[in-house]
Amino acid sequence: MSSDQLKVAIVGSTGYGGVELIRFLQHHPQVEIASVISASSSGKPMSDQFPHLNGLLDMELDGVNPTETAQKADLVFLATPSGVSGELAPQYLEAGLKVIDLSGDYRLKDATVYEQWYKHTAPQADVLAEAVYGLCERKGASVAGQRLISNPGCYPTATLLGLLPGVDAGWVDTNTIIIDAKSGVSGAGRGTSLTSHYAEMNENFKAYKINKHQHIPEIEQVLGEVAGKSVTVTFTTHLVPMTRGIMSTMYMTATGNHSEQDWIDLYRDYYKNRPFVRVRSKGQWPSTKEVAGSNYCDIGFALDERTGRMTIVSVIDNLVKGAAGQAIQNLNLMMGWDENLGLNMIPVYP
């Protein structure tokens, strides 16, 4: 490892988001993984938790100790559940580390809204005010040089990337947005529960948290910023019997007289300098397998001239563009590096 590489630590290394950070950062030319951290498994070899890392990352898991971490690393990724990062981030900041938080604790700027949807006490106000929401394709410029980045949620990433150009251009009646979102079970985390139990999910397909999902205010917050007014959406999530992937299918009334090709051209222009958004040609719609294992978001369109409604299909890998990949993309922007550094992986297909 070069002495001028950025040294990073990963809290929550034994979860799916944490191990995806390891997979990508191992190939990042500017980064050295200095510490892998787990509150529940400290002192154990990382390869005991993930045998596929045997011979690839032979490190022992550290415990949560910001002072000790600051002696090893310059930046810490918090791949922890909501409610945990809100307590840990101030401690790591105070120890002198930069922080990229993959939980939901710093995404919502209104503490009351956070407590209503997440059922946790909101993070301390001064730290929350400092956090920058890192949706790279919209907030990339504001990420540079910051200390605390809040990585967007998986569902909001797929949804917002599919909606932002149309809303920004005024081509969407924002009172009519319906979002039908589906995720693989890895989004529920590595812990065992009925949610991820094989017998419960195999050959099954179910909706959950209807009208109550904690990602609703995150989506509405960003759309409201773009539209310049309050936006309310209908958002329904589903679990499907696959490991990875999110498909967000969005329905809305289109405004103005724009053809389907106009929409495609609008989105290609909007994302022309963003390496990880790929806009499909007319009559082509993406599938989750076409982005699996990668940091790409693929978007397709279908305009129904009979009803005047636009359907937008947006897909990502929930563990990569929806978590670890976007966090590394934020790292690159934070440090002033090329946005795609360490992320140029072809999707795993089939």
C-alpha positions in Angstrom: 0.0 0.0 0.0 1.2 3.5 -0.8 1.8 5.8 2.2 -0.3 8.5 0.5 -3.4 6.4 0.2 -6.5 7.4 2.2 -7.0 5.0 5.1 -10.6 4.0 5.8 -12.4 2.1 8.5 -15.8 0.3 8.1 -18.2 0.1 11.0 -20.7 -2.7 10.4 -18.3 -4.8 8.4 -20.2 -8.0 9.0 -23.4 -6.8 7.3 -24.1 -6.9 3.6 -23.4 -3.2 3.1 -20.1 -3.5 4.9 -18.9 -6.5 3.0 -19.8 -4.8 -0.3 -17.7 -1.8 0.7 -14.8 -4.2 1.2 -15.4 -5.8 -2.2 -15.1 -2.5 -4.0 -12.5 -0.7 -1.8 -10.1 -3.6 -2.2 -9.8 -2.5 -5.8 -9.7 1.3 -5.2 -6.4 2.7 -6.2 -6.5 5.5 -3.7 -7.8 3.7 -0.6 -6.4 1.3 2.0 -8.8 -0.5 4.3 -7.2 0.1 7.7 -9.8 -1.3 10.0 -12.9 -3.4 9.9 -15.2 -2.9 12.9 -18.0 -4.9 14.4 -19.6 -4.3 17.8 -20.8 -7.9 18.0 -17.8 -9.8 16.6 -14.7 -7.9 17.6 -11.6 -10.0 18.0 -12.7 -12.5 15.5 -11.1 -12.9 12.0 -13.1 -11.3 9.2 -12.9 -14.5 7.2 -14.8 -16.3 10.0 -17.8 -14.0 9.3 -17.4 -14.2 5.5 -15.4 -17.3 4.4 -15.3 -16.0 0.8 -12.8 -13.4 2.0 -10.3 -16.1 3.2 -6.9 -15.1 1.9 -8.2 -11.9 0.5 -8.8 -9.8 3.6 -7.1 -11.5 6.6 -7.9 -8.9 9.2 -9.2 -9.2 12.7 -12.4 -7.3 13.5 -11.9 -4.3 15.8 -14.4 -3.0 18.4 -16.2 0.3 18.3 -13.6 2.8 19.6 -13.5 6.1 17.8 -10.2 7.2 19.4 -8.4 4.0 18.4 -9.9 4.1 14.9 -8.6 7.7 14.5 -5.1 6.4 15.0 -5.5 4.0 12.1 -7.8 5.8 9.6 -8.8 9.1 8.1 -12.4 8.3 7.2 -15.0 5.9 8.5 -18.0 4.4 6.7 -20.9 3.7 9.0 -22.8 0.7 7.6 -25.0 0.4 10.7 -28.7 0.4 11.4 -30.6 3.6 11.8 -30.5 4.8 15.4 -26.8 3.7 15.8 -25.1 6.0 13.4 -26.9 9.0 14.9 -24.9 8.2 18.1 -21.6 7.2 16.6 -21.1 9.8 13.9 -20.5 12.7 16.4 -17.9 10.6 18.2 -16.0 9.8 15.0 -16.2 13.4 13.9 -14.9 14.6 17.3 -12.0 12.1 17.0 -11.0 13.8 13.7 -12.4 11.4 11.1 -14.5 12.2 8.1 -17.8 10.2 8.1 -19.9 8.7 5.3 -23.1 7.3 6.9 -25.1 4.6 5.1 -28.0 4.6 7.5 -31.0 6.9 7.5 -30.0 9.0 10.5 -28.8 12.1 8.7 -31.0 12.1 5.5 -34.0 14.0 6.9 -33.4 17.6 7.8 -36.5 17.9 10.0 -35.9 16.2 13.3 -39.6 15.8 14.0 -40.2 14.1 10.7 -37.3 11.8 11.4 -38.6 10.7 14.7 -42.1 10.2 13.3 -40.9 7.9 10.6 -37.9 6.2 12.1 -39.1 5.9 15.7 -35.7 7.0 17.0 -34.5 10.1 18.8 -33.1 12.5 16.1 -29.4 13.1 15.9 -28.0 16.2 17.7 -29.0 19.3 15.8 -25.6 20.8 14.9 -24.4 17.5 13.4 -27.6 17.0 11.5 -27.2 20.5 10.1 -23.7 19.8 8.9 -24.6 16.6 7.1 -24.7 16.8 3.3 -27.2 14.5 1.5 -25.1 12.6 -1.0 -27.3 11.8 -4.0 -24.3 12.0 -6.3 -26.2 12.9 -9.5 -27.8 15.9 -7.9 -25.6 16.9 -5.0 -22.2 15.9 -6.3 -20.8 19.4 -6.2 -21.8 20.0 -2.6 -20.1 16.9 -1.4 -16.6 18.0 -2.1 -14.6 18.8 0.9 -17.3 17.9 3.5 -16.8 16.0 6.7 -20.2 14.2 7.0 -22.1 12.7 4.1 -25.4 11.1 4.4 -25.7 8.3 1.8 -29.2 8.1 0.3 -31.5 5.1 0.8 -31.8 2.3 -1.7 -35.4 2.9 -2.7 -34.9 6.7 -2.9 -31.9 6.4 -5.1 -33.7 4.3 -7.7 -36.8 6.4 -7.4 -35.3 9.9 -7.4 -32.9 9.2 -10.3 -36.0 8.1 -12.3 -38.0 11.2 -11.4 -35.6 14.1 -11.0 -35.1 15.2 -14.6 -38.8 15.1 -15.4 -39.8 17.0 -12.2 -37.0 19.5 -12.7 -38.1 20.3 -16.2 -41.8 20.7 -15.1 -42.9 17.8 -17.3 -44.6 15.9 -14.3 -47.8 16.7 -12.5 -46.3 16.2 -9.0 -49.7 15.6 -7.5 -50.1 12.4 -9.5 -46.9 10.4 -8.7 -47.4 6.8 -7.8 -44.3 4.6 -7.0 -44.4 0.8 -7.1 -41.1 -0.4 -5.8 -39.7 -3.9 -5.4 -36.6 -5.1 -3.6 -34.6 -8.3 -3.1 -34.4 -9.7 0.4 -30.8 -8.5 1.0 -32.3 -5.1 1.7 -33.6 -6.5 5.0 -30.0 -7.1 6.2 -28.1 -10.2 7.2 -30.0 -10.8 10.5 -32.4 -13.8 10.5 -36.1 -13.0 10.6 -39.3 -14.1 9.0 -38.7 -11.4 6.4 -35.7 -13.3 5.0 -36.7 -16.9 6.0 -36.5 -19.1 2.9 -39.9 -20.8 3.5 -41.5 -17.3 3.9 -40.0 -15.8 0.8 -39.5 -18.6 -1.7 -42.3 -18.6 -4.4 -43.8 -15.6 -2.6 -44.2 -11.9 -3.4 -45.5 -9.5 -0.8 -46.1 -5.8 -0.1 -45.0 -4.3 3.2 -45.0 -1.0 5.1 -47.8 0.3 2.8 -48.0 4.1 3.1 -45.6 3.8 6.2 -42.1 3.2 4.7 -39.4 5.4 6.2 -38.1 6.3 2.8 -41.3 8.2 1.9 -40.2 11.5 3.5 -36.8 11.2 2.0 -38.2 11.0 -1.5 -40.7 13.8 -0.8 -37.9 16.0 0.7 -35.8 15.9 -2.4 -38.6 16.1 -4.9 -39.9 19.2 -3.0 -36.5 20.8 -3.2 -36.5 20.3 -7.0 -40.1 21.3 -7.6 -39.9 24.3 -5.3 -43.1 23.2 -3.5 -44.4 20.5 -1.3 -44.7 17.1 -3.0 -46.6 14.1 -1.7 -46.3 10.7 -3.3 -47.9 7.3 -3.0 -45.2 4.8 -2.4 -45.6 1.0 -2.0 -42.8 -1.4 -1.4 -42.6 -5.2 -2.1 -40.2 -8.0 -1.4 -39.5 -10.4 -4.2 -37.7 -13.8 -3.9 -34.3 -12.7 -5.2 -31.2 -11.7 -3.4 -30.2 -8.3 -5.0 -31.9 -5.6 -6.9 -34.5 -2.8 -6.8 -37.0 -2.0 -9.5 -38.9 1.2 -9.0 -41.8 1.6 -11.5 -43.3 5.1 -11.4 -46.5 6.4 -12.8 -47.4 10.1 -13.3 -49.5 12.4 -15.4 -47.2 14.0 -18.0 -47.6 17.8 -18.6 -47.0 19.5 -21.9 -46.8 17.9 -25.3 -43.6 15.9 -25.1 -43.0 12.6 -27.0 -41.4 9.6 -25.5 -38.2 10.4 -27.4 -38.3 13.9 -25.9 -38.2 12.3 -22.5 -35.3 10.1 -23.4 -33.4 13.1 -24.8 -34.2 15.1 -21.7 -32.8 12.4 -19.4 -29.7 11.7 -21.5 -28.9 15.4 -21.5 -29.5 15.7 -17.7 -27.2 12.7 -17.0 -24.7 13.2 -19.8 -21.8 13.8 -17.4 -22.9 11.2 -14.8 -21.1 7.9 -15.5 -23.5 5.6 -13.6 -26.9 6.5 -15.1 -27.8 4.7 -18.3 -30.9 5.8 -20.2 -32.5 3.2 -22.5 -33.6 3.7 -26.0 -37.3 3.8 -27.0 -39.1 0.5 -26.4 -36.3 -0.9 -24.1 -36.9 -1.3 -20.3 -34.3 -2.4 -17.8 -34.2 -5.4 -15.5 -32.5 -5.8 -12.2 -30.1 -8.5 -13.4 -28.7 -6.0 -15.9 -27.2 -3.9 -13.1 -26.5 -6.6 -10.6 -23.2 -6.2 -8.7 -22.6 -2.8 -10.3 -23.1 0.9 -9.5 -25.3 1.5 -12.5 -28.9 2.9 -12.5 -30.7 2.0 -15.7 -33.9 3.9 -16.7 -36.6 3.2 -19.3 -39.8 5.0 -20.4 -43.2 4.3 -21.7 -45.6 7.1 -22.6 -49.3 6.2 -22.8 -50.8 8.7 -25.2 -54.2 7.3 -24.5 -54.2 8.3 -20.8 -51.5 11.0 -20.9 -49.5 9.1 -18.3 -45.8 8.4 -18.3 -44.4 5.2 -16.8 -40.7 5.3 -15.8 -38.8 2.1 -14.8 -35.6 2.5 -12.8 -33.4 -0.3 -11.6 -30.3 -0.5 -9.3 -28.5 -3.1 -7.2 -29.7 -2.2 -3.7 -26.3 -3.1 -2.1 -24.2 -1.2 -4.6 -25.8 2.0 -6.1 -28.3 1.7 -3.2 -25.6 1.5 -0.6 -21.9 0.7 -0.8 -21.2 1.8 -4.4 -22.9 5.2 -3.9 -21.0 5.6 -0.7 -17.7 5.1 -2.6 -18.9 7.5 -5.3 -19.5 10.0 -2.5 -16.0 9.3 -1.2 -14.6 10.1 -4.6 -16.5 13.3 -4.9 -15.6 14.3 -1.3 -11.9 13.8 -2.0 -11.9 15.5 -5.5 -11.1 12.2 -7.3 -12.7 10.9 -10.5 -16.2 10.0 -9.7 -16.0 6.4 -11.0 -12.7 5.5 -9.3 -12.8 2.0 -8.1 -16.3 1.5 -9.4 -15.9 0.5 -13.0 -17.2 -3.0 -12.6 -19.3 -4.6 -15.3 -22.6 -6.0 -14.0 -22.7 -9.7 -13.1 -24.7 -11.4 -15.8 -26.5 -13.7 -16.0 
